[in-house]
């Protein structure tokens, strides 16, 4: 294994461990706002994965780029689905028209 690939694997593993630790310590009330904010970041990751896939020169970078595109797409779509569900919970149901009772006055 050459030094560059080993360094990239080490950076990937460290990023995965640190990311898991950070996300697991976020209170449950903040998960949904955090997820909706990170959808934009995952969109940028998807664009970067497409660029890496397009500029791939070896089989390894092609496979890793394809895996990154698949995972980033799943993450972005899933994030939007969950965010949409959360926003649906806060919508008010349309109010039914109330019947107005008319009281007749006897004169």
Backbone as a ProteinNet text record, in pm:
[ID]
protein_1_A
[PRIMARY]
XXXXXXXXXXXXXXXXXXXXXXXXXXXXXXXXXXXXXXXXXXXXXXXXXXXXXXXXXXXXXXXXXXXXXXXXXXXXXXXXXXXXXXXXXXXXXXXXXXXXXXXXXXX
[TERTIARY]
84.6	0	89.8	59.6	144.3	99.8	183.8	163.3	37.7	11.3	-103.3	-235.3	-248.6	-371.1	-388.3	-279.5	-285.1	-328.2	-273.8	-311.9	-460	-510.8	-652.1	-743.3	-702.3	-781.2	-783.7	-670.7	-664.6	-755.6	-753.1	-838.9	-986.2	-1019.5	-1157.8	-1205	-1122.6	-1160.6	-1175	-1083.2	-1093.1	-1218.7	-1250.3	-1370.8	-1496.7	-1498.5	-1615.5	-1632.7	-1523.7	-1532.1	-1573.5	-1510.8	-1543.6	-1687.5	-1729.3	-1867.4	-1968	-1941.6	-2032.5	-2040.8	-1927.9	-1926.9	-2002.9	-1984.2	-2053	-2203.5	-2247.2	-2390.3	-2457.9	-2388.5	-2451.5	-2469.8	-2401	-2414.1	-2511.7	-2572.7	-2670.3	-2802.4	-2865.6	-2995.5	-3100.5	-3197.3	-3296.2	-3380.5	-3397.8	-3475.9	-3406.9	-3276.1	-3201.6	-3173.2	-3211.3	-3178.6	-3242.6	-3371.6	-3439.2	-3389.3	-3373.7	-3314.7	-3172.3	-3098.5	-2962.2	-2964.3	-3059.9	-3068.5	-3107.2	-3200.3	-3240	-3126.2	-3044.8	-2930.1	-2820.8	-2805.6	-2699.8	-2740	-2866.3	-2904.5	-2826.4	-2803.1	-2725.4	-2581.2	-2525.6	-2388.6	-2380.6	-2480.9	-2479.9	-2497.4	-2568	-2576.4	-2441	-2362.2	-2226.6	-2139.1	-2156.5	-2082.3	-2117.9	-2244.8	-2287.7	-2221.3	-2213.8	-2146.7	-1998.4	-1935	-1793.9	-1772.2	-1863.2	-1851.6	-1867.1	-1956.1	-1970.7	-1844.9	-1782.1	-1658	-1545.9	-1534.5	-1433.3	-1459.8	-1585.9	-1620.4	-1587.9	-1612.1	-1584.1	-1436.2	-1354.2	-1209.8	-1131.7	-1200.8	-1132.5	-1037.4	-923	-821.2	-796.7	-842.2	-820	-950.9	-949	-1067.6	-1106.7	-1009.1	-1036.8	-1109.5	-1062.8	-1130.2	-1267.9	-1284.9	-1416.7	-1514.7	-1471.3	-1557.9	-1589.1	-1487.8	-1511.8	-1600.1	-1581	-1665.6	-1809.4	-1830.4	-1966.5	-2034.1	-1959.2	-2013.9	-2049.9	-1963.2	-1990.4	-2114.3	-2131.5	-2250.6	-2376.9	-2371.5	-2489.3	-2524.6	-2424.9	-2452.5	-2496.8	-2436.1	-2475.2	-2617.4	-2654.2	-2789.9	-2892	-2862.3	-2952.4	-2966.5	-2855.5	-2856.3	-2936.9	-2919.4	-2992.5	-3142.4	-3179	-3321.3	-3384.6	-3316.8	-3369.2	-3383.3	-3287.3	-3294.9	-3413.5	-3439.8	-3554.9	-3686.4	-3691.2	-3813.4	-3842.1	-3739.4	-3758.9	-3795.6	-3728.8	-3759.9	-3903	-3946	-4082.6	-4183.8	-4155.4	-4244.8	-4254.7	-4140.5	-4140.3	-4221	-4205.9	-4280.7	-4430.2	-4467.2	-4608.9	-4671.2	-4592.5	-4646	-4686.3	-4623.4	-4651.5	-4759.1	-4807.5	-4913.3	-5045.3	-5122.9	-5255.4	-5352.4	-5443.2	-5546.9	-5645.3	-5699.4	-5796.8	-5918.8	-5961.4	-6075.4	-6204.1	-6289.2	-6418.7	-6503.5	-6583.5	-6671.3	-6770.9	-6776.8	-6872	-7009.3	-7104.9	-7241.4	-7278.1	-7323.9	-7366.8	-7515.5	-7548.4	-7689.7	-7754.9	-7860	-7933.9	-8051	-8053.6	-8162.3	-8269.6	-8391.5	-8502	-8561.9	-8579.9	-8640.6	-8790.1	-8858.8	-9003.1	-9041	-9115.1	-9157.2	-9304.5
-117.1	0	124.2	219.6	338.8	435.6	530.8	622.2	708.6	753.2	841.4	770	646.6	571.1	542.8	508.5	483	607.8	722.3	848.5	878.9	855.3	880.6	786.4	661.6	566.7	608.5	653.5	700	820.6	915.9	1034.4	994.2	899.3	852.7	788.2	701.9	633.9	734.1	828.5	930.7	1016.1	1053.1	1133.3	1055.2	925.7	843.8	831.3	808.2	792.6	924	1034	1164.5	1203.3	1179.4	1210.3	1130.5	1002	918.7	966.9	999.7	1047.9	1179.9	1270.4	1399.5	1384.2	1306.9	1290.3	1215.5	1119.6	1043.4	1127.1	1237.9	1322.6	1439.2	1449.2	1556	1516.9	1608	1575.9	1547.3	1463.8	1421.2	1537	1642.7	1758	1831.3	1818.3	1890.8	1807.1	1680.3	1595.2	1643.7	1678.2	1716.9	1849.1	1955.4	2077.2	2055.9	1972.1	1942.6	1868.6	1777.8	1702.3	1792	1882.6	1969.3	2063.2	2102	2187.8	2110.5	1984.2	1905.9	1852.9	1867.1	1826.1	1905.2	2031	2112.5	2062.7	2026.6	1975.4	1843.5	1757.4	1631.2	1652.2	1756.8	1790.3	1827.8	1900.9	1936.3	1811.7	1720.2	1593.9	1515	1516.9	1446.7	1505.6	1636.7	1700.6	1663.7	1665.3	1626.3	1481.7	1393.8	1252	1234.1	1311.3	1305	1354.6	1459	1508.7	1405.5	1340.9	1237.4	1121.2	1084.3	974.1	1008.1	1132.7	1173.3	1182.2	1211.1	1226.2	1102.7	992	872.4	816.9	771.9	717.8	569.9	518.6	377.3	312.7	182.1	108.4	139.6	157.3	186.1	318.9	423.1	552.9	550.1	471.9	459.3	391.1	282.8	210.8	297	361.4	447.1	566.2	623.6	734.4	691.4	572.7	522	493.8	435.5	411.1	543.7	644.2	775.6	839.2	825.9	880.9	811.6	680.4	605.5	644.2	644.6	678.6	823.2	915	1055.5	1076.3	1006.4	1018.3	964.8	848.8	792	887.9	947.6	1037.8	1164.2	1221.6	1344	1315.9	1210.6	1178.8	1144.6	1063.4	1029.1	1149.9	1241	1361.9	1448.5	1461.3	1540	1473.4	1341.1	1269.6	1289.7	1274.4	1290.8	1435.2	1531.2	1672	1703.9	1649.6	1672.1	1612.4	1495.2	1434.1	1519.4	1571.4	1654.3	1781.8	1842.1	1964.4	1936.7	1818.4	1782	1774.9	1738.5	1728.8	1865.1	1970.7	2103.5	2178.2	2121.1	2186.9	2170.8	2275.8	2270.7	2207.6	2131.2	2073.6	2183.1	2176.7	2279	2270.6	2386.8	2388.9	2367	2287.9	2264.6	2388.9	2414.8	2530.7	2503.5	2597.1	2581.9	2628.9	2555.7	2599	2709.3	2814.1	2926.1	2909.6	2900.1	2886.3	3023.8	3029.9	3155.4	3139.3	3231.9	3229.4	3325.4	3273	3358.3	3424.6	3549.2	3625.1	3635	3610	3624.4	3762.4	3825.7	3960.5	3962.4
0	0	0	-85	-84	25.5	55.3	168.3	151.5	30.3	6.7	37.2	-8.4	16.3	165	233.1	376.7	452.7	415.1	478.7	456.9	336.5	307.3	386	402.2	481.5	628	680	819.1	839.3	746.7	756.2	750.2	663.6	652.6	782.6	840	963.7	1077.8	1088.4	1193.1	1175.5	1052.6	1027.7	1063.7	1033.6	1067	1218	1290.8	1436.2	1502.5	1463	1521.4	1487.5	1364.1	1324.9	1404.1	1423.4	1501.3	1645.4	1704	1842.8	1857	1762.9	1770.3	1754.2	1657	1632.4	1747	1805.9	1914	2040.1	2052.2	2171.1	2152.6	2036.8	2011.9	2077.3	2153.9	2214.7	2107.3	2141.3	2041.8	1989.3	2067.1	2019.4	1905.3	1897	1794.3	1670	1668.9	1554.6	1425.9	1428.6	1305.3	1250	1331.5	1275	1225.3	1294.5	1250.4	1117.7	1102.4	977.6	861	882.3	771.4	732.2	828.5	795.3	723.4	755.1	691.1	554.1	515.3	379.9	275.3	300.2	206.4	199.4	314.3	316.5	239.8	255.6	183.9	34.2	-4	-145.9	-202	-124.6	-167.2	-174.9	-79.7	-82.7	-207.8	-245.1	-365.5	-489.6	-497.5	-611.4	-613.6	-496.5	-488.5	-528.8	-487.5	-524.6	-675.2	-736.8	-882.3	-953.5	-898	-957.1	-946	-830.4	-812.4	-906.7	-920.3	-1008.9	-1153.8	-1191.7	-1329.5	-1360.6	-1261	-1283	-1239.8	-1222.4	-1172.5	-1277.8	-1229.2	-1319.2	-1295.2	-1182.6	-1154.1	-1112.9	-1104.7	-1065.7	-921.8	-834.1	-693.5	-677.5	-744.2	-731.5	-797.6	-901.9	-964.6	-869.4	-806.1	-713.2	-592	-534.5	-418.1	-452.9	-570.6	-614.5	-633.9	-688.3	-708.4	-574.2	-481.3	-347.7	-280.5	-294.9	-235.5	-297.3	-427.7	-494.5	-444	-431.6	-385.3	-242	-152	-12.1	4.2	-68.6	-57.5	-109.4	-216.3	-269.1	-169.4	-110.4	-9.3	108.4	148.7	262.9	234.5	117.7	83.5	72.5	1.5	-14.9	119.7	199.1	331.1	421.5	413.9	494.9	457.8	327.6	286.2	323.3	317	354.7	503.3	586.1	730.3	764	700.6	725.1	682.8	570.1	523.9	621.5	673.2	771.9	897.2	940.3	1059.8	1037.8	922.3	894.3	882.9	835.2	827.8	966.8	1066.4	1202.5	1256.8	1209.1	1261.7	1183.9	1075.9	999.5	1071.6	1068.8	1130.7	1033.1	1091.1	1007.3	970.2	849.7	812.7	904.4	948.4	1039.9	961.9	1021	959.5	979.4	880.2	893.8	1005	1092.7	1202.7	1157.3	1202.5	1172.7	1269.4	1214.7	1297.8	1322.5	1448.1	1482.6	1481.8	1414.9	1415.7	1511.9	1599.5	1698.3	1650.3	1640.8	1598.2	1721.7	1705.5	1816.3	1793.3	1897.1	1885.6	1936	1856.1	1893	1926.3
[MASK]
+++++++++++++++++++++++++++++++++++++++++++++++++++++++++++++++++++++++++++++++++++++++++++++++++++++++++++

